[in-house]
């Protein structure tokens, strides 16, 4: 990744935490880490549910495509006659399948699912590190700041309205 000329406020706030962390008293550092643990868990939850949401939509398109292709293949191999109706029905079914395939490709449900799953796992990992920090197993504050900056640069995905409207 290249350097960002205009860092997001999120990124610069994590850099500020590291700089402040060098001078904060131990109690204040724990409060900052607890705040970011809550934030991390919220983002983990949102990415997990977004992944599930896109997974359902991906399956809603992919499964009918498989069924339509299977039915068209079976019907075309079982019939030996060149009936006009049958010929045009198979063509229509395959055209509908092409529309489903194009819709799946255009809406990118599978890609969005994969990205949200990956970000969910990264926030889970970061949350575990923050919990160890709170429990007293010290982690390097500079490493924490670098992880947060890395995630802030990558996490520019919108969440589906259905996920954002859920009670948390």
DSSP file (Angstrom, degrees, kcal/mol; ACC not computed):
  #  RESIDUE AA STRUCTURE BP1 BP2  ACC     N-H-->O    O-->H-N    N-H-->O    O-->H-N    TCO  KAPPA ALPHA  PHI   PSI    X-CA   Y-CA   Z-CA
    1    1 A X              0   0    0      0, 0.0     3,-0.1     0, 0.0     2,-0.1   0.000 360.0 360.0 360.0 140.3    0.0    0.0    0.0
    2    2 A X        -     0   0    0      1,-0.1     2,-0.2     0, 0.0     0, 0.0  -0.303 360.0 -86.9 -80.0 171.0    1.2    3.5   -0.8
    3    3 A X        -     0   0    0     -2,-0.1     2,-0.6     1,-0.1    -1,-0.1  -0.551  38.9-125.2 -79.7 147.2    1.3    6.2    1.7
    4    4 A X        -     0   0    0     -2,-0.2     3,-0.3     1,-0.2    -1,-0.1  -0.824  10.9-157.0 -96.1 120.8   -1.9    8.3    2.1
    5    5 A X  S    S+     0   0    0     -2,-0.6     2,-0.7     1,-0.3    -1,-0.2   0.881  91.9  38.0 -65.6 -38.0   -1.3   12.0    1.7
    6    6 A X  S    S-     0   0    0     -3,-0.1    -1,-0.3     0, 0.0     3,-0.1  -0.828  87.6-152.8-114.1  91.2   -4.4   12.8    3.7
    7    7 A X        -     0   0    0     -2,-0.7    -2,-0.0    -3,-0.3    -4,-0.0  -0.314  24.5-107.6 -64.4 146.2   -4.6   10.3    6.6
    8    8 A X     >  -     0   0    0      1,-0.1     4,-2.4     4,-0.0     5,-0.2  -0.321  24.9-114.2 -68.0 156.2   -8.1    9.7    7.9
    9    9 A X  H  > S+     0   0    0      1,-0.2     4,-1.9     2,-0.2     5,-0.1   0.843 118.7  58.3 -58.9 -31.4   -9.0   11.1   11.3
   10   10 A X  H  > S+     0   0    0      2,-0.2     4,-1.6     1,-0.2    -1,-0.2   0.939 107.2  45.2 -62.6 -47.3   -9.2    7.5   12.5
   11   11 A X  H  > S+     0   0    0      1,-0.2     4,-2.0     2,-0.2     3,-0.3   0.935 112.9  49.2 -63.2 -47.4   -5.6    6.8   11.5
   12   12 A X  H  X S+     0   0    0     -4,-2.4     4,-2.1     1,-0.2    -1,-0.2   0.835 107.4  56.1 -65.5 -29.6   -4.3   10.0   13.0
   13   13 A X  H  X S+     0   0    0     -4,-1.9     4,-1.8    -5,-0.2    -1,-0.2   0.881 106.7  49.8 -69.1 -34.9   -6.1    9.3   16.2
   14   14 A X  H  X S+     0   0    0     -4,-1.6     4,-1.7    -3,-0.3    -2,-0.2   0.881 109.9  50.6 -68.7 -36.9   -4.4    5.9   16.6
   15   15 A X  H  X S+     0   0    0     -4,-2.0     4,-2.1     1,-0.2    -2,-0.2   0.897 108.9  52.5 -64.4 -38.5   -1.1    7.6   16.0
   16   16 A X  H  X S+     0   0    0     -4,-2.1     4,-3.2     1,-0.2     5,-0.3   0.865 104.1  57.0 -64.6 -35.8   -1.9   10.1   18.7
   17   17 A X  H  X S+     0   0    0     -4,-1.8     4,-3.2     1,-0.2    -1,-0.2   0.924 107.0  48.6 -61.0 -43.0   -2.7    7.2   21.1
   18   18 A X  H  X S+     0   0    0     -4,-1.7     4,-1.1     2,-0.2    -2,-0.2   0.936 113.8  45.6 -63.4 -44.6    0.7    5.8   20.6
   19   19 A X  H  < S+     0   0    0     -4,-2.1     4,-0.4     1,-0.2     3,-0.4   0.907 118.1  43.3 -65.8 -40.7    2.3    9.3   21.2
   20   20 A X  H >X S+     0   0    0     -4,-3.2     3,-1.7     1,-0.2     4,-1.5   0.871 105.5  64.3 -69.5 -35.3    0.1    9.9   24.2
   21   21 A X  H 3< S+     0   0    0     -4,-3.2    -1,-0.2     1,-0.3    -2,-0.2   0.767  93.3  61.9 -60.4 -26.2    0.7    6.3   25.4
   22   22 A X  T 3< S+     0   0    0     -4,-1.1    -1,-0.3    -3,-0.4    -2,-0.2   0.785 117.6  28.3 -69.6 -24.8    4.3    7.1   25.9
   23   23 A X  T <4 S+     0   0    0     -3,-1.7    -2,-0.2    -4,-0.4    -1,-0.2   0.471  94.6 110.5-115.5  -4.1    3.4    9.7   28.5
   24   24 A X  S  < S-     0   0    0     -4,-1.5     2,-0.1     1,-0.1    -3,-0.0  -0.424  71.7-113.4 -73.6 145.0    0.1    8.5   29.9
   25   25 A X    >>  -     0   0    0     -2,-0.1     4,-1.9     1,-0.1     3,-0.6  -0.437  37.1-104.1 -68.1 155.1   -0.1    7.2   33.5
   26   26 A X  H 3> S+     0   0    0      1,-0.2     4,-1.5     2,-0.2    -1,-0.1   0.829 118.8  52.6 -54.6 -37.7   -0.8    3.4   33.6
   27   27 A X  H 3> S+     0   0    0      1,-0.2     4,-1.5     2,-0.2    -1,-0.2   0.893 109.1  48.6 -66.0 -39.9   -4.5    3.9   34.7
   28   28 A X  H <> S+     0   0    0     -3,-0.6     4,-2.0     1,-0.2    -1,-0.2   0.860 106.8  56.5 -69.6 -35.2   -5.3    6.3   31.8
   29   29 A X  H  X S+     0   0    0     -4,-1.9     4,-2.4     1,-0.2    -1,-0.2   0.902 105.0  52.6 -62.1 -39.6   -3.7    3.9   29.3
   30   30 A X  H  X S+     0   0    0     -4,-1.5     4,-2.5     1,-0.2    -1,-0.2   0.885 107.1  52.0 -64.2 -38.8   -6.0    1.2   30.5
   31   31 A X  H  X S+     0   0    0     -4,-1.5     4,-2.2     2,-0.2    -1,-0.2   0.908 110.2  48.7 -63.8 -42.1   -9.1    3.4   29.9
   32   32 A X  H  X S+     0   0    0     -4,-2.0     4,-2.1     2,-0.2    -2,-0.2   0.924 112.4  47.9 -63.4 -44.8   -7.9    4.2   26.4
   33   33 A X  H  X S+     0   0    0     -4,-2.4     4,-1.8     1,-0.2    -2,-0.2   0.894 110.7  51.5 -65.3 -39.8   -7.4    0.5   25.6
   34   34 A X  H  X S+     0   0    0     -4,-2.5     4,-2.1     2,-0.2    -1,-0.2   0.894 108.1  53.1 -63.1 -39.7  -10.8   -0.4   27.0
   35   35 A X  H  X S+     0   0    0     -4,-2.2     4,-2.0     1,-0.2    -2,-0.2   0.930 112.0  44.1 -60.2 -45.8  -12.4    2.3   24.8
   36   36 A X  H  X S+     0   0    0     -4,-2.1     4,-2.5     1,-0.2    -1,-0.2   0.766 107.6  59.3 -74.5 -23.4  -10.8    0.8   21.7
   37   37 A X  H  X S+     0   0    0     -4,-1.8     4,-2.5     2,-0.2    -1,-0.2   0.924 107.2  46.9 -66.1 -43.6  -11.7   -2.7   22.8
   38   38 A X  H  X S+     0   0    0     -4,-2.1     4,-2.1     2,-0.2    -2,-0.2   0.922 114.2  47.6 -61.6 -44.1  -15.4   -1.7   22.8
   39   39 A X  H  X S+     0   0    0     -4,-2.0     4,-2.3     1,-0.2    -2,-0.2   0.906 111.7  50.8 -62.9 -42.1  -14.9    0.0   19.4
   40   40 A X  H  X S+     0   0    0     -4,-2.5     4,-2.4     1,-0.2    -2,-0.2   0.902 109.6  49.6 -63.3 -43.5  -13.1   -3.1   18.1
   41   41 A X  H  X S+     0   0    0     -4,-2.5     4,-2.4     2,-0.2    -1,-0.2   0.875 109.7  52.1 -65.6 -37.3  -15.9   -5.5   19.3
   42   42 A X  H  X S+     0   0    0     -4,-2.1     4,-2.4     2,-0.2    -2,-0.2   0.932 112.3  44.6 -64.3 -45.3  -18.5   -3.3   17.6
   43   43 A X  H  X S+     0   0    0     -4,-2.3     4,-2.6     2,-0.2     5,-0.2   0.878 111.7  53.6 -67.3 -36.4  -16.7   -3.4   14.3
   44   44 A X  H  X S+     0   0    0     -4,-2.4     4,-2.3     2,-0.2    -2,-0.2   0.934 110.5  47.3 -60.8 -45.8  -16.1   -7.1   14.7
   45   45 A X  H  X S+     0   0    0     -4,-2.4     4,-2.5     2,-0.2     5,-0.2   0.921 112.6  48.6 -61.6 -46.4  -19.8   -7.6   15.2
   46   46 A X  H  X S+     0   0    0     -4,-2.4     4,-2.2     1,-0.2    -2,-0.2   0.902 112.9  47.0 -63.9 -41.7  -20.7   -5.4   12.2
   47   47 A X  H  X S+     0   0    0     -4,-2.6     4,-2.2     2,-0.2    -1,-0.2   0.888 111.6  51.7 -68.7 -37.4  -18.3   -7.2    9.9
   48   48 A X  H  X S+     0   0    0     -4,-2.3     4,-2.1    -5,-0.2    -2,-0.2   0.947 113.9  42.7 -62.2 -48.8  -19.5  -10.6   11.0
   49   49 A X  H  X S+     0   0    0     -4,-2.5     4,-2.3     1,-0.2    -2,-0.2   0.840 112.5  53.6 -69.5 -32.1  -23.1   -9.8   10.4
   50   50 A X  H  X S+     0   0    0     -4,-2.2     4,-2.6    -5,-0.2     5,-0.2   0.899 107.7  51.5 -66.2 -39.6  -22.3   -8.1    7.1
   51   51 A X  H  X S+     0   0    0     -4,-2.2     4,-2.0     2,-0.2    -2,-0.2   0.924 111.3  46.7 -61.8 -45.1  -20.5  -11.2    6.0
   52   52 A X  H  X S+     0   0    0     -4,-2.1     4,-2.3     2,-0.2    -2,-0.2   0.902 111.1  52.9 -63.1 -41.1  -23.5  -13.3    6.9
   53   53 A X  H  X S+     0   0    0     -4,-2.3     4,-1.8     1,-0.2    -2,-0.2   0.942 112.7  42.7 -60.1 -49.9  -25.8  -10.9    5.1
   54   54 A X  H  X S+     0   0    0     -4,-2.6     4,-2.4     1,-0.2    -1,-0.2   0.818 110.4  58.0 -68.9 -30.0  -23.8  -11.0    1.8
   55   55 A X  H  X S+     0   0    0     -4,-2.0     4,-2.6    -5,-0.2    -1,-0.2   0.924 105.5  49.5 -64.1 -44.1  -23.4  -14.8    2.2
   56   56 A X  H  X S+     0   0    0     -4,-2.3     4,-2.1     1,-0.2    -2,-0.2   0.923 113.3  46.1 -61.5 -43.8  -27.2  -15.2    2.2
   57   57 A X  H  X S+     0   0    0     -4,-1.8     4,-1.1     2,-0.2    -1,-0.2   0.882 110.9  53.0 -67.5 -37.0  -27.5  -13.0   -0.9
   58   58 A X  H  X S+     0   0    0     -4,-2.4     4,-2.9     1,-0.2     3,-0.5   0.926 111.9  45.2 -62.5 -44.0  -24.7  -14.8   -2.7
   59   59 A X  H  X S+     0   0    0     -4,-2.6     4,-2.1     1,-0.2     5,-0.4   0.850 105.4  61.7 -68.2 -33.1  -26.4  -18.1   -2.0
   60   60 A X  H  < S+     0   0    0     -4,-2.1     4,-0.3    -5,-0.2    -1,-0.2   0.780 116.2  32.4 -63.7 -25.4  -29.8  -16.7   -3.1
   61   61 A X  H  X S+     0   0    0     -4,-1.1     4,-1.3    -3,-0.5    -2,-0.2   0.831 119.5  49.7 -96.1 -41.3  -28.2  -16.1   -6.6
   62   62 A X  H  X S+     0   0    0     -4,-2.9     4,-2.0    -5,-0.2    -3,-0.2   0.893 106.6  53.1 -70.6 -41.2  -25.8  -19.0   -6.8
   63   63 A X  H  X S+     0   0    0     -4,-2.1     4,-2.4     1,-0.2     5,-0.2   0.933 108.9  48.1 -65.6 -46.4  -28.1  -21.9   -5.8
   64   64 A X  H  > S+     0   0    0     -5,-0.4     4,-2.8    -4,-0.3    -1,-0.2   0.875 109.5  55.4 -60.4 -33.5  -30.8  -21.0   -8.4
   65   65 A X  H  X S+     0   0    0     -4,-1.3     4,-2.3     2,-0.2    -1,-0.2   0.922 108.9  46.7 -63.0 -42.3  -28.1  -20.8  -11.1
   66   66 A X  H  X S+     0   0    0     -4,-2.0     4,-2.3     2,-0.2    -2,-0.2   0.924 114.3  47.3 -65.1 -44.4  -26.9  -24.3  -10.2
   67   67 A X  H  X S+     0   0    0     -4,-2.4     4,-2.7     2,-0.2     5,-0.2   0.928 112.4  49.2 -63.3 -45.6  -30.5  -25.7  -10.3
   68   68 A X  H  X S+     0   0    0     -4,-2.8     4,-2.5     1,-0.2     5,-0.2   0.920 112.3  47.8 -62.5 -44.3  -31.3  -23.9  -13.6
   69   69 A X  H  X S+     0   0    0     -4,-2.3     4,-2.3    -5,-0.2    -1,-0.2   0.911 112.8  49.0 -62.6 -41.9  -28.1  -25.2  -15.3
   70   70 A X  H  X S+     0   0    0     -4,-2.3     4,-2.5     2,-0.2    -2,-0.2   0.931 112.7  46.6 -64.1 -46.3  -28.8  -28.8  -14.0
   71   71 A X  H  X S+     0   0    0     -4,-2.7     4,-2.7     1,-0.2     5,-0.3   0.926 113.3  49.0 -62.7 -45.1  -32.4  -28.8  -15.2
   72   72 A X  H  X S+     0   0    0     -4,-2.5     4,-2.2    -5,-0.2    -1,-0.2   0.897 112.4  48.5 -62.6 -40.2  -31.5  -27.4  -18.6
   73   73 A X  H  X S+     0   0    0     -4,-2.3     4,-1.6    -5,-0.2    -1,-0.2   0.921 113.6  46.0 -66.4 -44.0  -28.7  -29.9  -19.0
   74   74 A X  H  X S+     0   0    0     -4,-2.5     4,-1.9     2,-0.2    -2,-0.2   0.936 114.7  47.0 -65.1 -46.6  -31.0  -32.9  -18.0
   75   75 A X  H  X S+     0   0    0     -4,-2.7     4,-1.2     1,-0.2    -2,-0.2   0.901 111.7  50.6 -64.0 -41.1  -33.8  -31.7  -20.3
   76   76 A X  H  < S+     0   0    0     -4,-2.2    -1,-0.2    -5,-0.3    -2,-0.2   0.827 113.9  44.5 -69.2 -29.6  -31.6  -31.1  -23.3
   77   77 A X  H  < S+     0   0    0     -4,-1.6    -1,-0.2    -5,-0.2    -2,-0.2   0.778 110.4  54.3 -84.1 -26.2  -30.0  -34.6  -23.0
   78   78 A X  H  < S+     0   0    0     -4,-1.9     2,-0.5    -5,-0.2    -2,-0.2   0.744  97.4  73.5 -79.3 -22.8  -33.2  -36.5  -22.4
   79   79 A X     <  +     0   0    0     -4,-1.2    -1,-0.0    -5,-0.2     0, 0.0  -0.788  48.6 177.6 -99.3 133.1  -35.0  -35.2  -25.5
   80   80 A X        +     0   0    0     -2,-0.5     2,-0.2     2,-0.0    -1,-0.1   0.596  59.5  85.9-101.6 -17.1  -34.1  -36.4  -28.9
   81   81 A X  S    S-     0   0    0      1,-0.1     2,-0.8     2,-0.0    -2,-0.0  -0.540  76.3-131.6 -88.1 153.7  -36.6  -34.4  -30.8
   82   82 A X        +     0   0    0     -2,-0.2     2,-0.2     4,-0.1    -1,-0.1  -0.449  37.4 174.9 -99.2  59.3  -36.1  -30.8  -32.0
   83   83 A X     >  -     0   0    0     -2,-0.8     4,-2.5     1,-0.1     5,-0.2  -0.450  31.6-138.7 -66.3 134.4  -39.4  -29.5  -30.7
   84   84 A X  H  > S+     0   0    0      2,-0.2     4,-2.5     1,-0.2     5,-0.2   0.908 102.2  49.8 -61.4 -43.6  -39.6  -25.8  -31.1
   85   85 A X  H  > S+     0   0    0      1,-0.2     4,-2.4     2,-0.2    -1,-0.2   0.937 113.6  45.1 -61.8 -46.6  -41.2  -25.2  -27.7
   86   86 A X  H  > S+     0   0    0      2,-0.2     4,-2.4     1,-0.2     5,-0.2   0.904 112.6  51.4 -64.6 -41.6  -38.6  -27.3  -25.9
   87   87 A X  H  X S+     0   0    0     -4,-2.5     4,-1.8     1,-0.2    -1,-0.2   0.922 113.9  43.3 -61.6 -45.0  -35.8  -25.6  -27.8
   88   88 A X  H  X S+     0   0    0     -4,-2.5     4,-2.3     2,-0.2    -1,-0.2   0.821 111.2  55.2 -73.8 -30.4  -37.0  -22.1  -26.9
   89   89 A X  H  X S+     0   0    0     -4,-2.4     4,-2.6    -5,-0.2     5,-0.2   0.934 108.8  47.0 -67.3 -43.9  -37.7  -23.1  -23.3
   90   90 A X  H  X S+     0   0    0     -4,-2.4     4,-2.5     1,-0.2     5,-0.2   0.918 112.4  50.6 -62.6 -41.5  -34.2  -24.3  -22.8
   91   91 A X  H  X S+     0   0    0     -4,-1.8     4,-2.0    -5,-0.2    -1,-0.2   0.907 111.2  48.7 -60.9 -42.1  -32.9  -21.1  -24.4
   92   92 A X  H  X S+     0   0    0     -4,-2.3     4,-2.2     2,-0.2    -2,-0.2   0.899 111.1  49.5 -64.4 -41.6  -35.1  -19.0  -22.1
   93   93 A X  H  X S+     0   0    0     -4,-2.6     4,-2.0     1,-0.2    -2,-0.2   0.914 112.1  47.8 -64.9 -43.0  -34.0  -20.9  -19.0
   94   94 A X  H  X S+     0   0    0     -4,-2.5     4,-1.9     2,-0.2    -1,-0.2   0.840 109.6  53.6 -67.9 -32.2  -30.3  -20.5  -20.0
   95   95 A X  H  X S+     0   0    0     -4,-2.0     4,-1.9     2,-0.2    -2,-0.2   0.908 108.2  50.0 -66.3 -41.2  -30.9  -16.8  -20.7
   96   96 A X  H  X S+     0   0    0     -4,-2.2     4,-2.1     1,-0.2    -2,-0.2   0.889 109.2  52.5 -62.4 -38.2  -32.4  -16.4  -17.2
   97   97 A X  H  X S+     0   0    0     -4,-2.0     4,-2.4     1,-0.2    -1,-0.2   0.887 106.5  52.7 -64.6 -38.8  -29.3  -18.1  -15.8
   98   98 A X  H  X S+     0   0    0     -4,-1.9     4,-2.5     2,-0.2    -1,-0.2   0.881 107.7  51.9 -63.7 -37.9  -27.1  -15.7  -17.7
   99   99 A X  H  X S+     0   0    0     -4,-1.9     4,-2.5     2,-0.2    -2,-0.2   0.920 109.9  48.8 -64.6 -43.1  -29.0  -12.8  -16.1
  100  100 A X  H  X S+     0   0    0     -4,-2.1     4,-2.5     2,-0.2    -2,-0.2   0.908 111.5  49.9 -61.9 -41.7  -28.5  -14.3  -12.6
  101  101 A X  H  X S+     0   0    0     -4,-2.4     4,-2.2     2,-0.2    -2,-0.2   0.915 112.0  47.2 -64.3 -42.5  -24.8  -14.8  -13.3
  102  102 A X  H  X S+     0   0    0     -4,-2.5     4,-2.7     2,-0.2    -2,-0.2   0.895 111.6  51.3 -65.8 -39.2  -24.4  -11.2  -14.5
  103  103 A X  H  X S+     0   0    0     -4,-2.5     4,-2.7     2,-0.2     5,-0.2   0.923 110.4  48.7 -63.1 -44.5  -26.3  -10.0  -11.4
  104  104 A X  H  X>S+     0   0    0     -4,-2.5     4,-1.2     1,-0.2     5,-0.6   0.891 114.1  46.2 -61.9 -40.2  -24.1  -11.9   -9.1
  105  105 A X  H  <5S+     0   0    0     -4,-2.2    -2,-0.2    -5,-0.2    -1,-0.2   0.903 114.7  47.0 -69.1 -41.6  -21.0  -10.6  -10.8
  106  106 A X  H  <5S+     0   0    0     -4,-2.7    -2,-0.2     1,-0.2    -1,-0.2   0.905 115.3  43.6 -68.7 -42.9  -22.3   -7.0  -10.8
  107  107 A X  H  <5S-     0   0    0     -4,-2.7    -1,-0.2    -5,-0.2    -2,-0.2   0.661  92.6-149.7 -81.6 -15.6  -23.4   -7.0   -7.2
  108  108 A X  T  X5 +     0   0    0     -4,-1.2     4,-2.4    -5,-0.2     5,-0.2   0.836  34.9 158.9  55.3  42.1  -20.2   -8.7   -6.0
  109  109 A X  H  ><S+     0   0    0     -5,-0.6     4,-2.5     1,-0.2     5,-0.2   0.907  71.6  50.4 -62.7 -41.9  -21.8  -10.5   -3.0
  110  110 A X  H  > S+     0   0    0     -6,-0.3     4,-2.2     2,-0.2    -1,-0.2   0.914 112.0  47.3 -64.7 -42.2  -19.1  -13.2   -2.8
  111  111 A X  H  > S+     0   0    0      2,-0.2     4,-2.3     1,-0.2    -1,-0.2   0.924 113.1  48.1 -64.7 -44.2  -16.3  -10.6   -2.8
  112  112 A X  H  X S+     0   0    0     -4,-2.4     4,-2.5     1,-0.2     5,-0.2   0.892 110.4  52.5 -64.2 -39.1  -18.0   -8.5   -0.2
  113  113 A X  H  X S+     0   0    0     -4,-2.5     4,-2.3    -5,-0.2    -1,-0.2   0.938 110.4  47.7 -60.7 -46.5  -18.6  -11.5    2.0
  114  114 A X  H  X S+     0   0    0     -4,-2.2     4,-2.3     1,-0.2    -2,-0.2   0.902 112.3  48.4 -63.6 -42.3  -15.0  -12.5    1.8
  115  115 A X  H  X S+     0   0    0     -4,-2.3     4,-2.5     1,-0.2    -1,-0.2   0.924 112.6  47.5 -66.1 -44.2  -13.7   -9.0    2.7
  116  116 A X  H  X S+     0   0    0     -4,-2.5     4,-2.3     1,-0.2    -1,-0.2   0.872 111.3  52.1 -65.9 -35.2  -16.1   -8.6    5.6
  117  117 A X  H  X S+     0   0    0     -4,-2.3     4,-2.2    -5,-0.2    -2,-0.2   0.929 110.5  48.0 -64.0 -44.1  -15.1  -12.1    6.9
  118  118 A X  H  X S+     0   0    0     -4,-2.3     4,-2.0     1,-0.2    -2,-0.2   0.916 113.0  47.0 -63.6 -43.4  -11.4  -11.2    6.7
  119  119 A X  H  X S+     0   0    0     -4,-2.5     4,-2.5     2,-0.2     5,-0.2   0.877 109.0  55.4 -67.4 -36.1  -11.9   -7.9    8.5
  120  120 A X  H  X S+     0   0    0     -4,-2.3     4,-2.2     1,-0.2    -1,-0.2   0.933 109.3  47.4 -58.4 -45.6  -14.0   -9.6   11.2
  121  121 A X  H  X S+     0   0    0     -4,-2.2     4,-2.3     1,-0.2    -2,-0.2   0.870 110.9  50.9 -66.3 -36.2  -11.2  -12.0   11.8
  122  122 A X  H  X S+     0   0    0     -4,-2.0     4,-2.4     2,-0.2    -1,-0.2   0.900 111.3  47.4 -68.9 -39.3   -8.6   -9.2   12.0
  123  123 A X  H  X S+     0   0    0     -4,-2.5     4,-2.8     2,-0.2    -2,-0.2   0.857 110.2  54.1 -68.3 -33.2  -10.8   -7.3   14.5
  124  124 A X  H  X S+     0   0    0     -4,-2.2     4,-2.2    -5,-0.2    -2,-0.2   0.935 110.0  46.7 -62.1 -45.9  -11.2  -10.5   16.5
  125  125 A X  H  X S+     0   0    0     -4,-2.3     4,-1.9     2,-0.2    -2,-0.2   0.923 114.1  47.2 -61.7 -45.2   -7.4  -10.8   16.6
  126  126 A X  H  X S+     0   0    0     -4,-2.4     4,-2.4     1,-0.2    -2,-0.2   0.903 110.1  53.3 -64.7 -40.7   -7.0   -7.2   17.6
  127  127 A X  H  X S+     0   0    0     -4,-2.8     4,-2.4     1,-0.2    -1,-0.2   0.891 107.4  51.7 -60.8 -39.9   -9.7   -7.5   20.3
  128  128 A X  H  X S+     0   0    0     -4,-2.2     4,-1.9     2,-0.2    -1,-0.2   0.897 109.4  49.6 -63.9 -39.4   -7.9  -10.5   21.8
  129  129 A X  H  X S+     0   0    0     -4,-1.9     4,-1.9     1,-0.2    -2,-0.2   0.898 110.9  49.7 -65.7 -39.4   -4.7   -8.5   21.9
  130  130 A X  H  X S+     0   0    0     -4,-2.4     4,-2.3     2,-0.2    -2,-0.2   0.887 108.4  52.9 -67.1 -37.7   -6.5   -5.7   23.6
  131  131 A X  H  X S+     0   0    0     -4,-2.4     4,-2.3     1,-0.2    -1,-0.2   0.885 108.3  50.6 -64.7 -37.2   -8.1   -8.1   26.2
  132  132 A X  H  X>S+     0   0    0     -4,-1.9     5,-2.1     2,-0.2     4,-0.6   0.884 108.7  52.9 -65.3 -36.6   -4.6   -9.4   27.0
  133  133 A X  H ><5S+     0   0    0     -4,-1.9     3,-0.9     1,-0.2    -2,-0.2   0.931 111.1  45.3 -62.3 -45.2   -3.5   -5.8   27.5
  134  134 A X  H 3<5S+     0   0    0     -4,-2.3    -2,-0.2     1,-0.2    -1,-0.2   0.871 107.9  58.0 -67.2 -36.5   -6.3   -5.1   29.9
  135  135 A X  H 3<5S-     0   0    0     -4,-2.3    -1,-0.2    -5,-0.2    -2,-0.2   0.581 124.9-101.1 -71.7  -8.7   -5.6   -8.4   31.7
  136  136 A X  T <<5S+     0   0    0     -3,-0.9     2,-1.3    -4,-0.6    -3,-0.2   0.347  85.8 125.7 107.1  -7.2   -2.1   -7.2   32.4
  137  137 A X      < -     0   0    0     -5,-2.1    -1,-0.2    -6,-0.2    -2,-0.2  -0.725  62.7-134.3 -84.2  97.3   -0.2   -9.1   29.8
  138  138 A X        -     0   0    0     -2,-1.3     2,-0.3    -3,-0.1    -5,-0.1  -0.199  23.3-168.7 -60.8 134.0    1.5   -6.1   28.2
  139  139 A X        -     0   0    0     -9,-0.1     2,-0.4   -10,-0.1    -1,-0.0  -0.854  39.0 -89.4-113.9 159.9    1.5   -5.7   24.5
  140  140 A X     >  -     0   0    0     -2,-0.3     4,-2.3     1,-0.2     5,-0.2  -0.535  28.4-150.3 -70.9 121.5    3.6   -3.2   22.7
  141  141 A X  H  > S+     0   0    0     -2,-0.4     4,-2.3     1,-0.2    -1,-0.2   0.829  98.0  55.5 -63.5 -32.0    1.6    0.1   22.3
  142  142 A X  H  > S+     0   0    0      2,-0.2     4,-2.3     1,-0.2    -1,-0.2   0.913 107.8  48.2 -66.4 -41.4    3.5    0.9   19.1
  143  143 A X  H  > S+     0   0    0      2,-0.2     4,-2.4     1,-0.2    -2,-0.2   0.907 110.6  52.0 -64.1 -41.3    2.5   -2.5   17.7
  144  144 A X  H  X S+     0   0    0     -4,-2.3     4,-2.4     1,-0.2    -2,-0.2   0.925 109.7  49.3 -58.9 -45.6   -1.1   -1.8   18.7
  145  145 A X  H  X S+     0   0    0     -4,-2.3     4,-2.3     1,-0.2    -2,-0.2   0.895 110.4  50.4 -62.1 -41.1   -1.0    1.6   17.0
  146  146 A X  H  X S+     0   0    0     -4,-2.3     4,-2.5     2,-0.2    -1,-0.2   0.902 110.2  50.0 -65.1 -40.9    0.4    0.0   13.8
  147  147 A X  H  X S+     0   0    0     -4,-2.4     4,-2.5     2,-0.2     5,-0.2   0.926 111.5  48.0 -62.1 -45.1   -2.3   -2.6   13.8
  148  148 A X  H  X S+     0   0    0     -4,-2.4     4,-2.5     1,-0.2    -2,-0.2   0.901 112.0  49.6 -63.8 -40.3   -5.0    0.0   14.2
  149  149 A X  H  X S+     0   0    0     -4,-2.3     4,-2.0     2,-0.2    -1,-0.2   0.918 110.4  51.0 -63.2 -42.5   -3.5    2.1   11.4
  150  150 A X  H  X S+     0   0    0     -4,-2.5     4,-1.5     1,-0.2    -2,-0.2   0.928 113.6  43.9 -61.0 -46.3   -3.4   -0.9    9.1
  151  151 A X  H  X S+     0   0    0     -4,-2.5     4,-2.6     1,-0.2    -1,-0.2   0.883 110.2  55.5 -67.5 -38.0   -7.0   -1.8    9.8
  152  152 A X  H  < S+     0   0    0     -4,-2.5    -1,-0.2     1,-0.2    -2,-0.2   0.869 107.4  50.2 -63.8 -35.9   -8.2    1.9    9.5
  153  153 A X  H  < S+     0   0    0     -4,-2.0    -1,-0.2     1,-0.2    -2,-0.2   0.877 118.8  37.5 -67.6 -37.0   -6.6    2.1    6.0
  154  154 A X  H  < S+     0   0    0     -4,-1.5     2,-1.8     1,-0.2    -2,-0.2   0.752  98.2  81.1 -87.0 -25.7   -8.3   -1.1    4.8
  155  155 A X     <  +     0   0    0     -4,-2.6    -1,-0.2     1,-0.2    -4,-0.0  -0.533  46.8 121.8 -90.7  76.6  -11.6   -0.8    6.5
  156  156 A X        +     0   0    0     -2,-1.8     2,-0.3    -3,-0.1    -1,-0.2   0.011  38.8 125.4-120.2  27.2  -13.5    1.6    4.2
  157  157 A X        -     0   0    0     -3,-0.1     2,-0.2   -42,-0.1    -2,-0.0  -0.662  57.1-128.7 -90.1 141.2  -16.4   -0.7    3.5
  158  158 A X        -     0   0    0     -2,-0.3     2,-0.3     1,-0.0    -2,-0.1  -0.570  20.8-128.4 -81.3 150.9  -20.0    0.3    4.1
  159  159 A X        -     0   0    0     -2,-0.2  -112,-0.1     1,-0.1  -113,-0.0  -0.784  30.0-101.0 -97.7 144.7  -22.2   -1.9    6.1
  160  160 A X    >>  -     0   0    0     -2,-0.3     4,-2.2     1,-0.1     3,-0.8  -0.310  27.3-121.6 -61.3 147.3  -25.6   -3.0    4.7
  161  161 A X  H 3> S+     0   0    0      1,-0.3     4,-2.0     2,-0.2     5,-0.1   0.863 112.6  61.0 -58.0 -36.3  -28.6   -1.1    6.1
  162  162 A X  H 34 S+     0   0    0      1,-0.2    -1,-0.3     2,-0.2     4,-0.2   0.851 108.6  43.0 -60.9 -33.9  -30.1   -4.4    7.3
  163  163 A X  H X4 S+     0   0    0     -3,-0.8     3,-1.2     1,-0.2    -2,-0.2   0.894 112.4  51.6 -77.7 -41.6  -27.0   -4.9    9.6
  164  164 A X  H 3< S+     0   0    0     -4,-2.2    -2,-0.2     1,-0.3    -1,-0.2   0.785 106.2  55.7 -68.0 -26.3  -26.8   -1.3   10.8
  165  165 A X  T 3< S+     0   0    0     -4,-2.0    -1,-0.3    -5,-0.2    -2,-0.2   0.491  85.7 106.0 -86.4  -2.2  -30.5   -1.3   11.8
  166  166 A X  S <  S-     0   0    0     -3,-1.2     2,-0.4    -4,-0.2    -3,-0.0  -0.422  80.1-107.7 -74.1 151.8  -30.1   -4.3   14.1
  167  167 A X              0   0    0      1,-0.1    -1,-0.1    -2,-0.1    -2,-0.1  -0.651 360.0 360.0 -76.2 133.7  -30.1   -3.9   17.8
  168  168 A X              0   0    0     -2,-0.4    -1,-0.1    -3,-0.0    -2,-0.0   0.375 360.0 360.0-110.6 360.0  -26.6   -4.4   19.2
